[in-house]
Structure formats: structure tokens, C-alpha cells
Amino acid sequence: MSNVSDELKREIWSNFSEMQHIFLATVDGNQPKVRPVTLIRLKDRFFVATGSNDAKVRQLKQNPKAEFCLLLEKGESKGTLRAECSAKIVMDKGVKADVYHKVAFLKEFWKSPEDLGYTLVELQPSAFEYMKPGTIESVKVQL
């Protein structure tokens, strides 16, 4: 791995905060479905909390391939950061509780980490496509 690649990966990861709004795409049959969600970053792991009966849960159980897009802004310049992901429903009660207790807004929707209506999805990126603000070309980085 070259230093340029390591530097680029660090730059990509620096665009993520603990929480940010993204657009998440799943697959429903042969049709992509996109919706805004809150991406939660804990260390170098990404999560989305959602209702257990939401369509995205059913879609990800049928096909774990997903992609998300984070819009980037630097001054007047815009860019994007897309991630190709594999999604999995988190079954580990400790991880679900850890995320639940660290993210205040989850308590507005679910009574506890054991609430049957609370589903935690982990998004595991395999590649990023990065269009730095102020540029018109993107670069793909495999993880």
C-alpha cells in the first residue's frame, strides 16, 4: 500500500463525524430504494438505527448489499463520498446497548436497547468513491 493511498484513506475517514445525515440505498427486488438516514460512527464502525418493521430492514435481510452517500461541502464547493457496503443486522445485545446509550436521539423512538422495535444495522464498507469538494472527478478506494 502506498503512502498516497494511506493519506487518501485518512482524508476520506476525516469526513465522518459521530453522526451525519446520509442517503442510504438498498435493493428491493431489482429496484434500488434511497432514503435519508442518520449514520452513526463509533470508532471505525458505521451504524444506522431503524424501526424493526421498516422496509429497509426487510430489504437488507433479503439482499445485504447497500450503498450510502455523504454530501460534502467546503465553502461554496460541493463533493460526495459514496460507500459500497455490506449490511448486517446487529444481534449482539452489548453493541446494541452501547449504541443506544451513546446516541441520545434513539431514546425518542425506543424505550430501551431491548425494545423489539429497535433494530441496529451495521454498514461495513468495502470501497469508497470520493469526489473531493472543488473537483469534478472521483477516485475509488478499495478497503
N, C-alpha and C positions, 0 to 999 in steps of 0.2 A: 504494500500500500504506500502510495507516495505521500509526501508532506502536503502537497496541494490538495489531495483528496481528504486528508485528515483535517486540514484547515477549512475546507469547504463543508465537511460534516459538522465541525464545531459551529460554523456560521449558520448552518441550517438549524441546528438544535437551539441556537441562541434566540431564534424567532418564537420559541414556545415559552409561554408563561405557565403559571399553575392552572389557570383557567382562561379559555378563549372561545369565542364563537367560531364554529367551522360549518362547512356544508358536508354532510355525510351521505355517500351514495351506497346503496345496497342493490341487490338484484331481486326482482320479483318475477319469476318465470324467465322470460327473455327481455324484460323491460327494466332499465335502471330507474331507481327511485332516489331522489335527492331531497334532503331536508336539513334545516339548520338545527344544530345541537350545541351543547357546551362540551368542549373537550377538556378533560381533567388530566393534568400531567402530575404524576407523583414519581419523583426521581426520574428515571428514563422510561417510564411506562405510561401509556395513554389509556384512559377510560372514558366511557360515556355511561351515565346513569339514565335509566329509562323505565317506563312502566312495563310490567311483565306482559301485558296484553297488547302492547304497541306492535304495529305491523313490522317494524324493523327487527324486532326480536324473532318473529316467525321467519322473516326473510333470511336473517343471519344463521338461523338453525338449519335452514334448507340449503343455503349457499354462504359459506363464511367469507367469501371474497368481498371486500369493501374498499372504498377509497374515500379519503377526505381531502378537502381543500381549505386552506387558511389564506385569507386575503391579507396582503402585506401593504403597509403604507410607510413611506419615508418622505416627509414633507408633502409635496404635490405628486410624487411618484408612487405608482402602484405596482404590485407584483403579486405572485402567488406561490404557494408551497403546497404541492399535492403529495399525498402519501398513498401508495398501494399497500393494502393491509390484508391480513387475515384476522378475522374477528372470532372471539370465543366468549361464551357466556361464563362469567366467573362463578364458580361453585364454592370456592374457598371462603368460608364464613369469616375468617380473620381478615382477608383482603377486603371483603365487602364492608365489614365493620370499620376498618381503617379508613377507607374512602368516605364512608358515610359520616364518620366523626370529624374528618378534616375539611369537609365541604359543607359549609353552613346551609346553603340553599336546599340541600337534599331533605332537610327536616321539614321544609314547607310542603313536601309531597308525600313523604313516607314517615310513619311513626317511629320506626327503628330499622336497624340493618336486617332484622329478621322478618320485616314486613314482606308478605308474599307478593305484593305489588311492585316491589323494588327489584329491578334487575340491573346488574352491572356487567357491562360489556368491555372487554379489553381489546384494543386495537393494536395489532402487532405489525408495524411497518416492515416491508421487505425492500422498499425503494422510495426515494423522494424525487420529485421533479420540481426543481427550484427555478423560478423566474424572479431574479432579484429586482427590487424596485428600481426603475430607471432603465431597465434593459428590455429588449423585446425577444430575446432568445432564452430558452430554458435549458437546464442541464439536469440529466438524470443521474442519480447516485444510488447504487445498489448497496444494501446493508448486509 
